[in-house]
Protein backbone atom coordinates (compact mmCIF):
# COMPACT_ATOMS: atom_id res chain seq x y z
CA UNK A 1 0.00 0.00 0.00
CA UNK A 2 1.23 3.48 -0.88
CA UNK A 3 -0.19 6.46 0.98
CA UNK A 4 0.64 10.15 0.76
CA UNK A 5 -0.98 13.24 2.16
CA UNK A 6 -0.95 14.84 -1.31
CA UNK A 7 -3.01 12.36 -3.28
CA UNK A 8 -4.82 9.06 -2.91
CA UNK A 9 -3.15 7.29 -5.83
CA UNK A 10 0.50 7.76 -6.78
CA UNK A 11 2.24 6.93 -10.03
CA UNK A 12 1.32 6.92 -13.68
CA UNK A 13 -2.32 6.34 -14.48
CA UNK A 14 -1.51 3.31 -16.60
CA UNK A 15 0.83 1.97 -13.97
CA UNK A 16 -1.58 1.79 -11.10
CA UNK A 17 -4.84 1.32 -12.97
CA UNK A 18 -4.01 -2.37 -13.33
CA UNK A 19 -3.13 -2.71 -9.65
CA UNK A 20 -5.73 -0.98 -7.46
CA UNK A 21 -4.39 -0.11 -4.02
CA UNK A 22 -6.16 -1.26 -0.87
CA UNK A 23 -5.98 0.94 2.18
CA UNK A 24 -5.94 -0.55 5.66
CA UNK A 25 -6.53 1.09 9.01
CA UNK A 26 -3.36 2.41 10.62
CA UNK A 27 -3.24 -0.31 13.29
CA UNK A 28 -3.36 -3.01 10.61
CA UNK A 29 -0.09 -2.03 8.91
CA UNK A 30 3.60 -1.51 9.54
CA UNK A 31 4.68 1.78 8.01
CA UNK A 32 7.81 2.74 6.09
CA UNK A 33 8.13 6.47 5.41
CA UNK A 34 9.53 7.70 2.10
CA UNK A 35 10.35 10.93 0.32
CA UNK A 36 9.67 11.07 -3.43
CA UNK A 37 9.89 13.79 -6.10
CA UNK A 38 6.19 14.09 -6.87
CA UNK A 39 6.65 17.66 -8.14
CA UNK A 40 9.58 19.53 -9.63
CA UNK A 41 12.04 18.59 -12.40
CA UNK A 42 12.50 15.01 -11.15
CA UNK A 43 8.77 14.25 -11.00
CA UNK A 44 8.98 11.87 -13.98
CA UNK A 45 11.79 9.97 -12.29
CA UNK A 46 9.62 9.90 -9.18
CA UNK A 47 7.03 7.89 -11.07
CA UNK A 48 9.62 5.15 -11.64
CA UNK A 49 10.32 5.13 -7.90
CA UNK A 50 6.63 4.74 -7.12
CA UNK A 51 6.28 1.94 -9.66
CA UNK A 52 9.19 0.04 -8.13
CA UNK A 53 7.75 0.52 -4.68
CA UNK A 54 4.33 -0.73 -5.79
CA UNK A 55 5.95 -3.90 -7.14
CA UNK A 56 7.87 -4.44 -3.90
CA UNK A 57 4.81 -3.89 -1.70
CA UNK A 58 2.68 -6.30 -3.71
CA UNK A 59 5.40 -8.96 -3.51
CA UNK A 60 5.97 -8.45 0.22
CA UNK A 61 2.30 -8.37 1.18
CA UNK A 62 1.41 -11.34 -1.04
CA UNK A 63 4.04 -13.33 0.88
CA UNK A 64 2.50 -12.49 4.23
CA UNK A 65 3.75 -8.97 4.84
CA UNK A 66 5.94 -8.18 7.83
CA UNK A 67 5.35 -9.69 11.26
CA UNK A 68 1.95 -10.83 10.02
CA UNK A 69 0.84 -7.34 8.97
CA UNK A 70 0.67 -5.52 5.64
CA UNK A 71 3.56 -3.23 4.80
CA UNK A 72 2.55 0.34 3.99
CA UNK A 73 4.73 3.00 2.32
CA UNK A 74 3.76 6.50 3.47
CA UNK A 75 5.31 9.18 1.29
CA UNK A 76 5.93 12.91 1.20
CA UNK A 77 6.88 15.11 -1.75
CA UNK A 78 10.49 16.33 -1.75
CA UNK A 79 9.68 18.82 -4.56
CA UNK A 80 13.06 17.93 -6.16
CA UNK A 81 14.88 20.25 -3.73
CA UNK A 82 17.08 19.87 -0.66
CA UNK A 83 14.74 21.94 1.55
CA UNK A 84 11.82 19.88 0.22
CA UNK A 85 13.59 16.64 1.16
CA UNK A 86 14.34 17.90 4.66
CA UNK A 87 10.75 19.13 5.11
CA UNK A 88 9.29 15.88 3.74
CA UNK A 89 11.41 13.80 6.09
CA UNK A 90 10.45 16.03 9.02
CA UNK A 91 6.78 15.49 8.24
CA UNK A 92 7.26 11.74 8.15
CA UNK A 93 9.12 11.79 11.46
CA UNK A 94 6.38 13.89 13.05
CA UNK A 95 3.87 11.13 12.31
CA UNK A 96 5.60 8.99 14.90
CA UNK A 97 4.51 5.69 13.36
CA UNK A 98 7.21 4.91 10.76
CA UNK A 99 9.59 2.13 11.76
CA UNK A 100 12.08 2.92 8.97
CA UNK A 101 12.40 5.12 5.89
CA UNK A 102 13.42 5.30 2.26
CA UNK A 103 15.35 8.39 1.24
CA UNK A 104 16.49 9.83 -2.07
CA UNK A 105 18.51 8.75 -5.09
CA UNK A 106 20.01 12.27 -5.04
CA UNK A 107 23.17 12.49 -2.92
CA UNK A 108 22.66 16.19 -2.33
CA UNK A 109 19.27 15.49 -0.75
CA UNK A 110 20.58 12.63 1.38
CA UNK A 111 23.37 14.90 2.59
CA UNK A 112 20.82 17.56 3.54
CA UNK A 113 18.70 14.99 5.40
CA UNK A 114 21.59 13.25 7.19
CA UNK A 115 21.55 15.29 10.44
CA UNK A 116 17.84 14.62 10.89
CA UNK A 117 18.34 10.94 10.04
CA UNK A 118 20.94 10.70 12.79
CA UNK A 119 18.58 12.42 15.22
CA UNK A 120 15.67 10.12 14.30
CA UNK A 121 17.92 7.04 14.66
CA UNK A 122 15.95 4.67 12.45
CA UNK A 123 17.19 2.87 9.30
CA UNK A 124 16.99 4.84 6.04
CA UNK A 125 17.53 3.08 2.71
CA UNK A 126 18.83 5.48 0.05
CA UNK A 127 20.16 5.57 -3.49
CA UNK A 128 22.64 8.47 -3.55
CA UNK A 129 26.13 7.43 -4.61
CA UNK A 130 28.43 10.07 -3.08
CA UNK A 131 30.99 7.93 -1.19
CA UNK A 132 31.07 10.29 1.78
CA UNK A 133 27.46 9.64 2.74
CA UNK A 134 28.45 6.39 4.45
CA UNK A 135 31.81 7.65 5.68
CA UNK A 136 30.64 10.19 8.26
CA UNK A 137 29.71 7.90 11.12
CA UNK A 138 25.93 7.89 10.60
CA UNK A 139 24.90 4.30 11.44
CA UNK A 140 21.35 4.66 10.07
CA UNK A 141 22.09 5.19 6.37
CA UNK A 142 22.02 2.11 4.11
CA UNK A 143 22.92 2.51 0.44
CA UNK A 144 21.09 0.40 -2.15
CA UNK A 145 23.43 1.24 -5.04
CA UNK A 146 27.23 1.00 -5.38
CA UNK A 147 29.00 4.22 -4.45
CA UNK A 148 31.00 6.38 -6.85
CA UNK A 149 34.41 5.23 -5.72
CA UNK A 150 33.51 2.16 -7.79
CA UNK A 151 31.87 4.01 -10.69
CA UNK A 152 34.95 6.22 -11.08
CA UNK A 153 37.20 3.17 -11.27
CA UNK A 154 35.01 1.60 -13.96
CA UNK A 155 34.74 4.82 -16.00
CA UNK A 156 38.50 5.33 -15.91
CA UNK A 157 39.34 1.69 -16.64
CA UNK A 158 36.94 1.48 -19.57
CA UNK A 159 37.96 4.82 -21.06
CA UNK A 160 41.70 4.23 -20.79
CA UNK A 161 42.10 0.49 -21.28
CA UNK A 162 39.18 -0.35 -23.60
CA UNK A 163 38.63 2.89 -25.53
CA UNK A 164 42.36 3.80 -25.35
CA UNK A 165 41.65 7.46 -24.52
CA UNK A 166 44.03 9.72 -22.62
CA UNK A 167 42.79 13.29 -23.17
CA UNK A 168 39.95 13.52 -20.68
CA UNK A 169 37.26 16.09 -19.96
CA UNK A 170 35.15 15.69 -16.81
CA UNK A 171 31.77 17.47 -16.58
CA UNK A 172 30.09 17.37 -13.18
CA UNK A 173 27.36 18.87 -11.05
CA UNK A 174 28.72 20.98 -8.21
CA UNK A 175 26.39 19.27 -5.72
CA UNK A 176 27.39 16.42 -3.38
CA UNK A 177 26.88 13.73 -6.01
CA UNK A 178 28.76 15.44 -8.83
CA UNK A 179 31.60 16.67 -6.65
CA UNK A 180 32.09 13.27 -5.06
CA UNK A 181 32.11 11.53 -8.44
CA UNK A 182 34.48 14.09 -9.94
CA UNK A 183 36.92 13.82 -7.04
CA UNK A 184 36.94 10.03 -7.27
CA UNK A 185 37.46 10.06 -11.05
CA UNK A 186 40.25 12.63 -10.93
CA UNK A 187 42.00 10.59 -8.23
CA UNK A 188 41.64 7.37 -10.23
CA UNK A 189 42.91 8.93 -13.47
CA UNK A 190 45.83 10.48 -11.60
CA UNK A 191 46.86 7.05 -10.36
CA UNK A 192 46.83 5.94 -14.01
CA UNK A 193 49.15 8.79 -14.97
CA UNK A 194 46.46 10.96 -16.63
CA UNK A 195 45.67 14.59 -15.86
CA UNK A 196 42.32 15.72 -17.33
CA UNK A 197 42.55 18.61 -19.80
CA UNK A 198 39.35 20.07 -18.34
CA UNK A 199 37.37 19.56 -15.14
CA UNK A 200 34.22 21.65 -15.50
CA UNK A 201 31.47 22.03 -12.91
CA UNK A 202 27.95 23.34 -13.42
CA UNK A 203 25.00 24.16 -11.17
CA UNK A 204 21.88 22.01 -11.31
CA UNK A 205 18.76 22.98 -13.28
CA UNK A 206 20.39 25.03 -16.05
CA UNK A 207 18.50 25.88 -19.22
CA UNK A 208 21.60 26.62 -21.30
CA UNK A 209 24.91 24.74 -21.26
CA UNK A 210 26.54 26.75 -24.05
CA UNK A 211 29.47 28.03 -21.90
CA UNK A 212 30.18 24.50 -20.66
CA UNK A 213 29.97 23.01 -24.15
CA UNK A 214 32.26 25.74 -25.57
CA UNK A 215 34.82 24.96 -22.85
CA UNK A 216 34.67 21.28 -23.81
CA UNK A 217 35.10 22.07 -27.50
CA UNK A 218 38.08 24.35 -26.81
CA UNK A 219 39.76 21.67 -24.67
CA UNK A 220 39.71 19.34 -27.71
CA UNK A 221 39.42 16.08 -25.73
CA UNK A 222 39.38 12.54 -27.07
CA UNK A 223 36.84 11.44 -24.42
CA UNK A 224 34.16 13.12 -22.30
CA UNK A 225 33.12 11.78 -18.91
CA UNK A 226 30.30 13.07 -16.74
CA UNK A 227 28.46 13.04 -13.44
CA UNK A 228 25.01 14.58 -14.02
CA UNK A 229 22.55 14.66 -11.14
CA UNK A 230 19.39 15.48 -13.09
CA UNK A 231 18.35 13.93 -16.38
CA UNK A 232 16.91 17.16 -17.76
CA UNK A 233 20.32 18.85 -17.39
CA UNK A 234 21.98 15.93 -19.14
CA UNK A 235 19.47 16.08 -22.00
CA UNK A 236 20.12 19.78 -22.65
CA UNK A 237 23.90 19.33 -22.45
CA UNK A 238 23.86 16.33 -24.78
CA UNK A 239 21.90 18.12 -27.49
CA UNK A 240 24.07 21.24 -27.31
CA UNK A 241 27.28 19.20 -27.25
CA UNK A 242 26.36 17.44 -30.49
CA UNK A 243 25.03 20.64 -32.09
CA UNK A 244 28.45 22.25 -31.62
CA UNK A 245 30.15 19.31 -33.27
CA UNK A 246 31.70 17.47 -30.31
CA UNK A 247 31.38 13.80 -31.25
CA UNK A 248 34.15 12.13 -29.24
CA UNK A 249 33.24 9.11 -27.08
CA UNK A 250 31.34 9.90 -23.90
CA UNK A 251 31.38 7.69 -20.79
CA UNK A 252 28.84 8.81 -18.20
CA UNK A 253 27.56 7.99 -14.74
CA UNK A 254 24.23 6.12 -14.46
CA UNK A 255 22.05 9.12 -15.36
CA UNK A 256 23.23 8.84 -18.97
CA UNK A 257 21.09 5.74 -19.47
CA UNK A 258 18.08 6.64 -17.33
CA UNK A 259 14.85 6.54 -19.29
CA UNK A 260 14.10 10.23 -18.75
CA UNK A 261 17.49 11.27 -20.14
CA UNK A 262 17.15 8.94 -23.12
CA UNK A 263 13.75 10.41 -23.94
CA UNK A 264 14.98 13.99 -23.63
CA UNK A 265 18.26 13.63 -25.52
CA UNK A 266 17.28 11.08 -28.19
CA UNK A 267 19.89 10.74 -30.92
CA UNK A 268 22.33 13.00 -29.04
CA UNK A 269 23.13 10.05 -26.77
CA UNK A 270 23.57 7.48 -29.52
CA UNK A 271 27.02 5.91 -29.31
CA UNK A 272 27.63 6.88 -25.69
CA UNK A 273 28.67 4.57 -22.86
CA UNK A 274 27.21 4.35 -19.39
CA UNK A 275 28.22 2.96 -16.03
CA UNK A 276 25.02 1.34 -14.80
CA UNK A 277 24.22 -0.08 -11.41
CA UNK A 278 21.11 -1.61 -12.99
CA UNK A 279 20.70 -3.14 -16.42
CA UNK A 280 18.27 -5.96 -17.30
CA UNK A 281 20.95 -8.32 -18.64
CA UNK A 282 23.25 -8.16 -15.63
CA UNK A 283 21.72 -11.11 -13.73
CA UNK A 284 18.70 -13.43 -13.69
CA UNK A 285 17.14 -11.30 -10.94
CA UNK A 286 17.64 -8.12 -12.96
CA UNK A 287 16.07 -9.79 -15.99
CA UNK A 288 13.08 -11.05 -14.00
CA UNK A 289 12.50 -7.55 -12.63
CA UNK A 290 12.62 -6.01 -16.11
CA UNK A 291 10.16 -8.56 -17.49
CA UNK A 292 7.66 -7.92 -14.69
CA UNK A 293 8.09 -4.13 -14.87
CA UNK A 294 7.55 -4.10 -18.65
CA UNK A 295 4.49 -6.30 -18.27
CA UNK A 296 2.96 -3.98 -15.69
CA UNK A 297 3.92 -0.54 -16.93
CA UNK A 298 4.63 -1.00 -20.65
CA UNK A 299 8.01 0.69 -20.21
CA UNK A 300 11.59 -0.29 -19.48
CA UNK A 301 12.74 0.16 -15.87
CA UNK A 302 15.85 1.98 -14.74
CA UNK A 303 17.68 2.46 -11.45
CA UNK A 304 15.15 5.01 -10.24
CA UNK A 305 12.83 2.07 -9.54
CA UNK A 306 15.22 -0.80 -8.81
CA UNK A 307 17.08 0.61 -5.81
CA UNK A 308 13.80 1.38 -4.07
CA UNK A 309 12.33 -2.01 -4.97
CA UNK A 310 15.37 -3.62 -3.38
CA UNK A 311 15.35 -1.25 -0.40
CA UNK A 312 11.78 -2.04 0.60
CA UNK A 313 12.36 -5.78 0.17
CA UNK A 314 15.51 -5.58 2.31
CA UNK A 315 13.64 -3.72 5.05
CA UNK A 316 10.83 -6.30 5.01
CA UNK A 317 13.38 -9.11 5.15
CA UNK A 318 15.21 -7.46 8.04
CA UNK A 319 12.07 -6.75 10.08
CA UNK A 320 10.92 -10.33 9.68
CA UNK A 321 14.37 -11.68 10.54
CA UNK A 322 14.58 -9.45 13.62
CA UNK A 323 11.01 -10.32 14.63
CA UNK A 324 10.90 -6.73 15.80
CA UNK A 325 10.34 -3.13 14.67
CA UNK A 326 12.91 -1.74 17.11
CA UNK A 327 15.43 0.37 15.13
CA UNK A 328 18.58 -1.21 16.56
CA UNK A 329 17.28 -4.71 15.86
CA UNK A 330 16.29 -3.83 12.28
CA UNK A 331 19.74 -2.31 11.75
CA UNK A 332 21.45 -5.44 13.07
CA UNK A 333 19.34 -7.62 10.76
CA UNK A 334 20.28 -5.51 7.71
CA UNK A 335 23.96 -5.87 8.57
CA UNK A 336 23.51 -9.63 9.03
CA UNK A 337 21.95 -9.95 5.56
CA UNK A 338 24.44 -11.77 3.32
CA UNK A 339 24.14 -12.71 -0.32
CA UNK A 340 20.72 -11.12 -0.78
CA UNK A 341 19.94 -11.14 -4.50
CA UNK A 342 18.08 -8.04 -5.67
CA UNK A 343 17.42 -6.32 -8.97
CA UNK A 344 20.47 -4.11 -8.47
CA UNK A 345 22.84 -6.92 -7.53
CA UNK A 346 23.87 -9.16 -4.64
CA UNK A 347 23.84 -7.30 -1.31
CA UNK A 348 26.34 -7.72 1.50
CA UNK A 349 26.15 -4.70 3.80
CA UNK A 350 29.24 -3.53 5.65
CA UNK A 351 29.23 -1.65 8.96
CA UNK A 352 29.25 1.68 7.14
CA UNK A 353 26.04 0.86 5.25
CA UNK A 354 27.28 0.04 1.74
CA UNK A 355 25.59 -2.98 0.22
CA UNK A 356 26.90 -3.21 -3.36
CA UNK A 357 30.36 -3.01 -4.94
CA UNK A 358 29.95 -3.49 -8.68
CA UNK A 359 28.93 -1.68 -11.85
CA UNK A 360 27.87 -2.66 -15.34
CA UNK A 361 29.27 -1.14 -18.52
CA UNK A 362 26.62 -0.54 -21.18
CA UNK A 363 26.48 1.27 -24.52
CA UNK A 364 23.75 3.13 -26.36
CA UNK A 365 23.23 1.51 -29.77
CA UNK A 366 20.79 3.77 -31.61
CA UNK A 367 18.66 4.19 -28.52
CA UNK A 368 18.90 0.62 -27.26
CA UNK A 369 20.97 0.06 -24.12
CA UNK A 370 23.24 -2.95 -24.63
CA UNK A 371 25.02 -4.72 -21.76
CA UNK A 372 28.78 -5.11 -22.16
CA UNK A 373 30.13 -6.47 -18.88
CA UNK A 374 29.84 -6.41 -15.10
CA UNK A 375 32.80 -5.40 -12.94
CA UNK A 376 32.75 -6.36 -9.27
CA UNK A 377 35.23 -5.14 -6.61
CA UNK A 378 36.24 -6.94 -3.46
CA UNK A 379 37.81 -3.94 -1.72
C-alpha positions as CSV (number, residue, x, y, z in Angstrom):
1,X,0.0,0.0,0.0
2,X,1.2,3.5,-0.9
3,X,-0.2,6.5,1.0
4,X,0.6,10.2,0.8
5,X,-1.0,13.2,2.2
6,X,-1.0,14.8,-1.3
7,X,-3.0,12.4,-3.3
8,X,-4.8,9.1,-2.9
9,X,-3.2,7.3,-5.8
10,X,0.5,7.8,-6.8
11,X,2.2,6.9,-10.0
12,X,1.3,6.9,-13.7
13,X,-2.3,6.3,-14.5
14,X,-1.5,3.3,-16.6
15,X,0.8,2.0,-14.0
16,X,-1.6,1.8,-11.1
17,X,-4.8,1.3,-13.0
18,X,-4.0,-2.4,-13.3
19,X,-3.1,-2.7,-9.6
20,X,-5.7,-1.0,-7.5
21,X,-4.4,-0.1,-4.0
22,X,-6.2,-1.3,-0.9
23,X,-6.0,0.9,2.2
24,X,-5.9,-0.5,5.7
25,X,-6.5,1.1,9.0
26,X,-3.4,2.4,10.6
27,X,-3.2,-0.3,13.3
28,X,-3.4,-3.0,10.6
29,X,-0.1,-2.0,8.9
30,X,3.6,-1.5,9.5
31,X,4.7,1.8,8.0
32,X,7.8,2.7,6.1
33,X,8.1,6.5,5.4
34,X,9.5,7.7,2.1
35,X,10.4,10.9,0.3
36,X,9.7,11.1,-3.4
37,X,9.9,13.8,-6.1
38,X,6.2,14.1,-6.9
39,X,6.6,17.7,-8.1
40,X,9.6,19.5,-9.6
41,X,12.0,18.6,-12.4
42,X,12.5,15.0,-11.2
43,X,8.8,14.2,-11.0
44,X,9.0,11.9,-14.0
45,X,11.8,10.0,-12.3
46,X,9.6,9.9,-9.2
47,X,7.0,7.9,-11.1
48,X,9.6,5.2,-11.6
49,X,10.3,5.1,-7.9
50,X,6.6,4.7,-7.1
51,X,6.3,1.9,-9.7
52,X,9.2,0.0,-8.1
53,X,7.7,0.5,-4.7
54,X,4.3,-0.7,-5.8
55,X,6.0,-3.9,-7.1
56,X,7.9,-4.4,-3.9
57,X,4.8,-3.9,-1.7
58,X,2.7,-6.3,-3.7
59,X,5.4,-9.0,-3.5
60,X,6.0,-8.4,0.2
61,X,2.3,-8.4,1.2
62,X,1.4,-11.3,-1.0
63,X,4.0,-13.3,0.9
64,X,2.5,-12.5,4.2
65,X,3.8,-9.0,4.8
66,X,5.9,-8.2,7.8
67,X,5.4,-9.7,11.3
68,X,2.0,-10.8,10.0
69,X,0.8,-7.3,9.0
70,X,0.7,-5.5,5.6
71,X,3.6,-3.2,4.8
72,X,2.6,0.3,4.0
73,X,4.7,3.0,2.3
74,X,3.8,6.5,3.5
75,X,5.3,9.2,1.3
76,X,5.9,12.9,1.2
77,X,6.9,15.1,-1.8
78,X,10.5,16.3,-1.8
79,X,9.7,18.8,-4.6
80,X,13.1,17.9,-6.2
81,X,14.9,20.3,-3.7
82,X,17.1,19.9,-0.7
83,X,14.7,21.9,1.5
84,X,11.8,19.9,0.2
85,X,13.6,16.6,1.2
86,X,14.3,17.9,4.7
87,X,10.8,19.1,5.1
88,X,9.3,15.9,3.7
89,X,11.4,13.8,6.1
90,X,10.5,16.0,9.0
91,X,6.8,15.5,8.2
92,X,7.3,11.7,8.1
93,X,9.1,11.8,11.5
94,X,6.4,13.9,13.0
95,X,3.9,11.1,12.3
96,X,5.6,9.0,14.9
97,X,4.5,5.7,13.4
98,X,7.2,4.9,10.8
99,X,9.6,2.1,11.8
100,X,12.1,2.9,9.0
101,X,12.4,5.1,5.9
102,X,13.4,5.3,2.3
103,X,15.3,8.4,1.2
104,X,16.5,9.8,-2.1
105,X,18.5,8.8,-5.1
106,X,20.0,12.3,-5.0
107,X,23.2,12.5,-2.9
108,X,22.7,16.2,-2.3
109,X,19.3,15.5,-0.7
110,X,20.6,12.6,1.4
111,X,23.4,14.9,2.6
112,X,20.8,17.6,3.5
113,X,18.7,15.0,5.4
114,X,21.6,13.3,7.2
115,X,21.6,15.3,10.4
116,X,17.8,14.6,10.9
117,X,18.3,10.9,10.0
118,X,20.9,10.7,12.8
119,X,18.6,12.4,15.2
120,X,15.7,10.1,14.3
121,X,17.9,7.0,14.7
122,X,16.0,4.7,12.5
123,X,17.2,2.9,9.3
124,X,17.0,4.8,6.0
125,X,17.5,3.1,2.7
126,X,18.8,5.5,0.1
127,X,20.2,5.6,-3.5
128,X,22.6,8.5,-3.5
129,X,26.1,7.4,-4.6
130,X,28.4,10.1,-3.1
131,X,31.0,7.9,-1.2
132,X,31.1,10.3,1.8
133,X,27.5,9.6,2.7
134,X,28.4,6.4,4.4
135,X,31.8,7.6,5.7
136,X,30.6,10.2,8.3
137,X,29.7,7.9,11.1
138,X,25.9,7.9,10.6
139,X,24.9,4.3,11.4
140,X,21.3,4.7,10.1
141,X,22.1,5.2,6.4
142,X,22.0,2.1,4.1
143,X,22.9,2.5,0.4
144,X,21.1,0.4,-2.2
145,X,23.4,1.2,-5.0
146,X,27.2,1.0,-5.4
147,X,29.0,4.2,-4.5
148,X,31.0,6.4,-6.8
149,X,34.4,5.2,-5.7
150,X,33.5,2.2,-7.8
151,X,31.9,4.0,-10.7
152,X,35.0,6.2,-11.1
153,X,37.2,3.2,-11.3
154,X,35.0,1.6,-14.0
155,X,34.7,4.8,-16.0
156,X,38.5,5.3,-15.9
157,X,39.3,1.7,-16.6
158,X,36.9,1.5,-19.6
159,X,38.0,4.8,-21.1
160,X,41.7,4.2,-20.8
161,X,42.1,0.5,-21.3
162,X,39.2,-0.3,-23.6
163,X,38.6,2.9,-25.5
164,X,42.4,3.8,-25.4
165,X,41.6,7.5,-24.5
166,X,44.0,9.7,-22.6
167,X,42.8,13.3,-23.2
168,X,40.0,13.5,-20.7
169,X,37.3,16.1,-20.0
170,X,35.1,15.7,-16.8
171,X,31.8,17.5,-16.6
172,X,30.1,17.4,-13.2
173,X,27.4,18.9,-11.0
174,X,28.7,21.0,-8.2
175,X,26.4,19.3,-5.7
176,X,27.4,16.4,-3.4
177,X,26.9,13.7,-6.0
178,X,28.8,15.4,-8.8
179,X,31.6,16.7,-6.6
180,X,32.1,13.3,-5.1
181,X,32.1,11.5,-8.4
182,X,34.5,14.1,-9.9
183,X,36.9,13.8,-7.0
184,X,36.9,10.0,-7.3
185,X,37.5,10.1,-11.0
186,X,40.3,12.6,-10.9
187,X,42.0,10.6,-8.2
188,X,41.6,7.4,-10.2
189,X,42.9,8.9,-13.5
190,X,45.8,10.5,-11.6
191,X,46.9,7.1,-10.4
192,X,46.8,5.9,-14.0
193,X,49.1,8.8,-15.0
194,X,46.5,11.0,-16.6
195,X,45.7,14.6,-15.9
196,X,42.3,15.7,-17.3
197,X,42.5,18.6,-19.8
198,X,39.3,20.1,-18.3
199,X,37.4,19.6,-15.1
200,X,34.2,21.7,-15.5
201,X,31.5,22.0,-12.9
202,X,27.9,23.3,-13.4
203,X,25.0,24.2,-11.2
204,X,21.9,22.0,-11.3
205,X,18.8,23.0,-13.3
206,X,20.4,25.0,-16.0
207,X,18.5,25.9,-19.2
208,X,21.6,26.6,-21.3
209,X,24.9,24.7,-21.3
210,X,26.5,26.7,-24.0
211,X,29.5,28.0,-21.9
212,X,30.2,24.5,-20.7
213,X,30.0,23.0,-24.1
214,X,32.3,25.7,-25.6
215,X,34.8,25.0,-22.9
216,X,34.7,21.3,-23.8
217,X,35.1,22.1,-27.5
218,X,38.1,24.3,-26.8
219,X,39.8,21.7,-24.7
220,X,39.7,19.3,-27.7
221,X,39.4,16.1,-25.7
222,X,39.4,12.5,-27.1
223,X,36.8,11.4,-24.4
224,X,34.2,13.1,-22.3
225,X,33.1,11.8,-18.9
226,X,30.3,13.1,-16.7
227,X,28.5,13.0,-13.4
228,X,25.0,14.6,-14.0
229,X,22.5,14.7,-11.1
230,X,19.4,15.5,-13.1
231,X,18.4,13.9,-16.4
232,X,16.9,17.2,-17.8
233,X,20.3,18.8,-17.4
234,X,22.0,15.9,-19.1
235,X,19.5,16.1,-22.0
236,X,20.1,19.8,-22.6
237,X,23.9,19.3,-22.4
238,X,23.9,16.3,-24.8
239,X,21.9,18.1,-27.5
240,X,24.1,21.2,-27.3
241,X,27.3,19.2,-27.2
242,X,26.4,17.4,-30.5
243,X,25.0,20.6,-32.1
244,X,28.4,22.2,-31.6
245,X,30.1,19.3,-33.3
246,X,31.7,17.5,-30.3
247,X,31.4,13.8,-31.3
248,X,34.1,12.1,-29.2
249,X,33.2,9.1,-27.1
250,X,31.3,9.9,-23.9
251,X,31.4,7.7,-20.8
252,X,28.8,8.8,-18.2
253,X,27.6,8.0,-14.7
254,X,24.2,6.1,-14.5
255,X,22.0,9.1,-15.4
256,X,23.2,8.8,-19.0
257,X,21.1,5.7,-19.5
258,X,18.1,6.6,-17.3
259,X,14.8,6.5,-19.3
260,X,14.1,10.2,-18.7
261,X,17.5,11.3,-20.1
262,X,17.2,8.9,-23.1
263,X,13.7,10.4,-23.9
264,X,15.0,14.0,-23.6
265,X,18.3,13.6,-25.5
266,X,17.3,11.1,-28.2
267,X,19.9,10.7,-30.9
268,X,22.3,13.0,-29.0
269,X,23.1,10.1,-26.8
270,X,23.6,7.5,-29.5
271,X,27.0,5.9,-29.3
272,X,27.6,6.9,-25.7
273,X,28.7,4.6,-22.9
274,X,27.2,4.4,-19.4
275,X,28.2,3.0,-16.0
276,X,25.0,1.3,-14.8
277,X,24.2,-0.1,-11.4
278,X,21.1,-1.6,-13.0
279,X,20.7,-3.1,-16.4
280,X,18.3,-6.0,-17.3
281,X,20.9,-8.3,-18.6
282,X,23.2,-8.2,-15.6
283,X,21.7,-11.1,-13.7
284,X,18.7,-13.4,-13.7
285,X,17.1,-11.3,-10.9
286,X,17.6,-8.1,-13.0
287,X,16.1,-9.8,-16.0
288,X,13.1,-11.0,-14.0
289,X,12.5,-7.6,-12.6
290,X,12.6,-6.0,-16.1
291,X,10.2,-8.6,-17.5
292,X,7.7,-7.9,-14.7
293,X,8.1,-4.1,-14.9
294,X,7.5,-4.1,-18.6
295,X,4.5,-6.3,-18.3
296,X,3.0,-4.0,-15.7
297,X,3.9,-0.5,-16.9
298,X,4.6,-1.0,-20.7
299,X,8.0,0.7,-20.2
300,X,11.6,-0.3,-19.5
301,X,12.7,0.2,-15.9
302,X,15.8,2.0,-14.7
303,X,17.7,2.5,-11.4
304,X,15.1,5.0,-10.2
305,X,12.8,2.1,-9.5
306,X,15.2,-0.8,-8.8
307,X,17.1,0.6,-5.8
308,X,13.8,1.4,-4.1
309,X,12.3,-2.0,-5.0
310,X,15.4,-3.6,-3.4
311,X,15.4,-1.3,-0.4
312,X,11.8,-2.0,0.6
313,X,12.4,-5.8,0.2
314,X,15.5,-5.6,2.3
315,X,13.6,-3.7,5.1
316,X,10.8,-6.3,5.0
317,X,13.4,-9.1,5.1
318,X,15.2,-7.5,8.0
319,X,12.1,-6.7,10.1
320,X,10.9,-10.3,9.7
321,X,14.4,-11.7,10.5
322,X,14.6,-9.5,13.6
323,X,11.0,-10.3,14.6
324,X,10.9,-6.7,15.8
325,X,10.3,-3.1,14.7
326,X,12.9,-1.7,17.1
327,X,15.4,0.4,15.1
328,X,18.6,-1.2,16.6
329,X,17.3,-4.7,15.9
330,X,16.3,-3.8,12.3
331,X,19.7,-2.3,11.8
332,X,21.5,-5.4,13.1
333,X,19.3,-7.6,10.8
334,X,20.3,-5.5,7.7
335,X,24.0,-5.9,8.6
336,X,23.5,-9.6,9.0
337,X,21.9,-10.0,5.6
338,X,24.4,-11.8,3.3
339,X,24.1,-12.7,-0.3
340,X,20.7,-11.1,-0.8
341,X,19.9,-11.1,-4.5
342,X,18.1,-8.0,-5.7
343,X,17.4,-6.3,-9.0
344,X,20.5,-4.1,-8.5
345,X,22.8,-6.9,-7.5
346,X,23.9,-9.2,-4.6
347,X,23.8,-7.3,-1.3
348,X,26.3,-7.7,1.5
349,X,26.1,-4.7,3.8
350,X,29.2,-3.5,5.6
351,X,29.2,-1.6,9.0
352,X,29.3,1.7,7.1
353,X,26.0,0.9,5.3
354,X,27.3,0.0,1.7
355,X,25.6,-3.0,0.2
356,X,26.9,-3.2,-3.4
357,X,30.4,-3.0,-4.9
358,X,29.9,-3.5,-8.7
359,X,28.9,-1.7,-11.8
360,X,27.9,-2.7,-15.3
361,X,29.3,-1.1,-18.5
362,X,26.6,-0.5,-21.2
363,X,26.5,1.3,-24.5
364,X,23.8,3.1,-26.4
365,X,23.2,1.5,-29.8
366,X,20.8,3.8,-31.6
367,X,18.7,4.2,-28.5
368,X,18.9,0.6,-27.3
369,X,21.0,0.1,-24.1
370,X,23.2,-3.0,-24.6
371,X,25.0,-4.7,-21.8
372,X,28.8,-5.1,-22.2
373,X,30.1,-6.5,-18.9
374,X,29.8,-6.4,-15.1
375,X,32.8,-5.4,-12.9
376,X,32.7,-6.4,-9.3
377,X,35.2,-5.1,-6.6
378,X,36.2,-6.9,-3.5
379,X,37.8,-3.9,-1.7
